[in-house]
């Protein structure tokens, strides 16, 4: 079962890295989807 969480706390983008603040209950290597302002979906993973 997957749980959808939405965060609007991205504070910085540096190259391929996105810093998202105030995130709870995520684990290293967890897969994520990021929706851009234009609606495009990008995939990523939790590094820390």
DSSP file (Angstrom, degrees, kcal/mol; ACC not computed):
  #  RESIDUE AA STRUCTURE BP1 BP2  ACC     N-H-->O    O-->H-N    N-H-->O    O-->H-N    TCO  KAPPA ALPHA  PHI   PSI    X-CA   Y-CA   Z-CA
    1    1 A X              0   0    0      0, 0.0     2,-0.4     0, 0.0     0, 0.0   0.000 360.0 360.0 360.0 130.6    0.0    0.0    0.0
    2    2 A X        -     0   0    0      2,-0.0     2,-0.5     0, 0.0     0, 0.0  -0.816 360.0-149.1-104.7 146.3    1.4    3.4   -0.9
    3    3 A X        -     0   0    0     -2,-0.4     2,-0.5     2,-0.0     0, 0.0  -0.951  11.3-140.3-114.0 129.0    0.6    6.6    0.9
    4    4 A X        +     0   0    0     -2,-0.5     2,-0.4     2,-0.0    -2,-0.0  -0.790  23.5 177.8 -92.5 125.7    0.6    9.9   -0.9
    5    5 A X        -     0   0    0     -2,-0.5     2,-0.5     2,-0.0    -2,-0.0  -0.962  14.1-152.2-123.4 143.9    2.1   12.9    0.9
    6    6 A X        -     0   0    0     -2,-0.4     2,-0.4     2,-0.0    -2,-0.0  -0.970  12.1-176.7-120.9 129.7    2.4   16.3   -0.5
    7    7 A X        -     0   0    0     -2,-0.5     3,-0.1     1,-0.0    16,-0.1  -0.967  17.1-177.4-123.4 140.8    5.1   18.8    0.6
    8    8 A X        +     0   0    0     -2,-0.4    -1,-0.0     1,-0.1    -2,-0.0  -0.224  59.3 101.7-123.6  40.2    5.5   22.4   -0.6
    9    9 A X        +     0   0    0     12,-0.2    12,-2.3    13,-0.0     2,-0.3  -0.009  35.4 146.1-119.2  27.9    8.7   23.0    1.3
   10   10 A X  E     +A   20   0A   0     10,-0.2    10,-0.3     1,-0.2     3,-0.1  -0.533  18.4 176.5 -65.8 124.9   11.4   22.7   -1.3
   11   11 A X  E     +     0   0A   0      8,-2.7     2,-0.3    -2,-0.3    -1,-0.2   0.651  57.2   9.5-106.6 -19.2   14.0   25.3   -0.2
   12   12 A X  E     -A   19   0A   0      7,-1.2     7,-3.2     2,-0.0     2,-0.4  -0.981  48.5-157.5-162.4 144.4   16.8   24.8   -2.8
   13   13 A X  E     +A   18   0A   0     -2,-0.3     2,-0.5     5,-0.2     5,-0.2  -0.993  15.5 176.4-125.9 123.2   17.6   23.0   -6.1
   14   14 A X  E >   -A   17   0A   0      3,-2.4     3,-2.3    -2,-0.4     2,-0.2  -0.930  62.6 -57.6-129.1 105.1   21.3   22.4   -6.8
   15   15 A X  T 3  S-     0   0    0     -2,-0.5    -1,-0.0     1,-0.3     0, 0.0  -0.424 123.5 -12.9  58.5-126.5   21.9   20.5  -10.0
   16   16 A X  T 3  S+     0   0    0     -2,-0.2     2,-0.4    -3,-0.1    -1,-0.3   0.436 120.2  94.7 -85.4   2.2   20.1   17.2   -9.6
   17   17 A X  E <   -A   14   0A   0     -3,-2.3    -3,-2.4     2,-0.0     2,-0.4  -0.764  52.8-167.3-100.3 139.2   19.5   17.7   -5.9
   18   18 A X  E     -A   13   0A   0     -2,-0.4     2,-0.6    -5,-0.2    -5,-0.2  -0.992  11.8-148.0-122.3 127.9   16.4   19.1   -4.3
   19   19 A X  E     -A   12   0A   0     -7,-3.2    -8,-2.7    -2,-0.4    -7,-1.2  -0.853  16.4-173.8 -96.1 121.3   16.3   20.1   -0.6
   20   20 A X  E     -A   10   0A   0     -2,-0.6     3,-0.3   -10,-0.3   -10,-0.2  -0.975   9.9-151.1-119.9 124.8   12.9   19.7    1.0
   21   21 A X        +     0   0    0    -12,-2.3   -12,-0.2    -2,-0.5   -13,-0.1  -0.474  67.3  23.7 -91.9 161.3   12.4   20.9    4.5
   22   22 A X  S    S+     0   0    0      1,-0.2     2,-0.5    -2,-0.1    -1,-0.2   0.880  76.0 156.7  54.9  50.2   10.0   19.7    7.3
   23   23 A X        -     0   0    0     -3,-0.3     2,-0.3   -14,-0.1    -1,-0.2  -0.905  19.8-167.9-107.7 132.4    9.6   16.1    5.9
   24   24 A X        +     0   0    0     -2,-0.5     0, 0.0     1,-0.2     0, 0.0  -0.878  56.2  13.8-121.1 151.6    8.6   13.3    8.3
   25   25 A X  S    S+     0   0    0     -2,-0.3     2,-0.3     1,-0.2    -1,-0.2   0.870  82.2 131.0  58.0  46.2    8.5    9.6    8.2
   26   26 A X        -     0   0    0     -3,-0.2     2,-0.3     4,-0.0    -1,-0.2  -0.912  42.6-143.1-121.5 156.4   10.6    9.0    5.0
   27   27 A X    >   -     0   0    0     -2,-0.3     3,-2.0     1,-0.1    19,-0.3  -0.846  28.3 -87.7-120.9 154.1   13.5    6.5    4.7
   28   28 A X  T 3  S+     0   0    0     -2,-0.3    19,-0.2     1,-0.3     3,-0.1  -0.302 114.1  16.1 -53.8 137.2   16.8    6.5    2.9
   29   29 A X  T 3  S+     0   0    0     17,-3.0    -1,-0.3     1,-0.3    18,-0.1   0.437  88.0 148.7  76.0   1.9   16.5    5.2   -0.7
   30   30 A X    <   -     0   0    0     -3,-2.0    16,-2.4    16,-0.1     2,-0.3  -0.428  48.6-119.5 -66.0 140.4   12.7    5.7   -0.7
   31   31 A X  E     -B   45   0B   0     14,-0.2     2,-0.3    -3,-0.1    14,-0.3  -0.615  34.9-175.9 -85.0 142.3   11.3    6.5   -4.2
   32   32 A X  E     -B   44   0B   0     12,-2.6    12,-2.3    -2,-0.3     2,-0.4  -0.911  21.2-139.2-133.9 159.4    9.5    9.8   -4.7
   33   33 A X  E     -B   43   0B   0     -2,-0.3     2,-0.5    10,-0.2    10,-0.2  -0.980  15.6-160.2-118.4 136.3    7.6   11.6   -7.4
   34   34 A X  E     -B   42   0B   0      8,-3.6     8,-3.0    -2,-0.4     2,-0.6  -0.969   5.1-152.5-119.0 123.6    8.0   15.3   -7.8
   35   35 A X  E     -B   41   0B   0     -2,-0.5     6,-0.2     6,-0.2     5,-0.1  -0.860  14.2-147.7 -99.0 122.6    5.4   17.3   -9.7
   36   36 A X    >   -     0   0    0      4,-3.1     3,-2.1    -2,-0.6    -1,-0.0  -0.308  31.6 -98.6 -80.4 168.3    6.8   20.5  -11.4
   37   37 A X  T 3  S+     0   0    0      1,-0.3    -1,-0.1     2,-0.1    -2,-0.0   0.804 124.4  55.4 -57.9 -30.7    4.8   23.7  -11.9
   38   38 A X  T 3  S-     0   0    0      2,-0.1    -1,-0.3     1,-0.0     3,-0.1   0.399 122.5-105.1 -85.8   4.7    4.0   22.7  -15.5
   39   39 A X  S <  S+     0   0    0     -3,-2.1    -2,-0.1     1,-0.3     2,-0.1   0.275  73.5 142.5  93.2 -10.7    2.5   19.4  -14.3
   40   40 A X        -     0   0    0     -5,-0.1    -4,-3.1     1,-0.1     2,-0.5  -0.387  44.2-138.1 -64.9 140.1    5.4   17.2  -15.4
   41   41 A X  E     -B   35   0B   0     -6,-0.2     2,-0.3    -3,-0.1    -6,-0.2  -0.882  19.8-173.9-103.3 129.3    6.3   14.3  -13.0
   42   42 A X  E     -B   34   0B   0     -8,-3.0    -8,-3.6    -2,-0.5     2,-0.3  -0.907  15.0-138.2-117.0 149.7    9.9   13.5  -12.2
   43   43 A X  E     +B   33   0B   0     -2,-0.3     2,-0.3   -10,-0.2   -10,-0.2  -0.811  31.4 149.7-107.8 150.0   11.1   10.6  -10.1
   44   44 A X  E     -B   32   0B   0    -12,-2.3   -12,-2.6    -2,-0.3     2,-0.3  -0.866  31.5-119.1-156.3-171.4   13.7   10.6   -7.5
   45   45 A X  E     -B   31   0B   0     -2,-0.3     2,-0.3   -14,-0.3   -14,-0.2  -0.991  29.0-101.6-145.1 154.4   14.9    9.0   -4.2
   46   46 A X        +     0   0    0    -16,-2.4   -17,-3.0    -2,-0.3   -16,-0.1  -0.578  31.6 178.1 -76.1 128.4   15.6   10.1   -0.7
   47   47 A X              0   0    0     -2,-0.3    -1,-0.2   -19,-0.2   -19,-0.1   0.713 360.0 360.0-102.1 -27.7   19.3   10.5    0.1
   48   48 A X              0   0    0    -21,-0.1   -20,-0.1   -20,-0.0    -2,-0.1   0.326 360.0 360.0-148.6 360.0   19.2   11.6    3.7
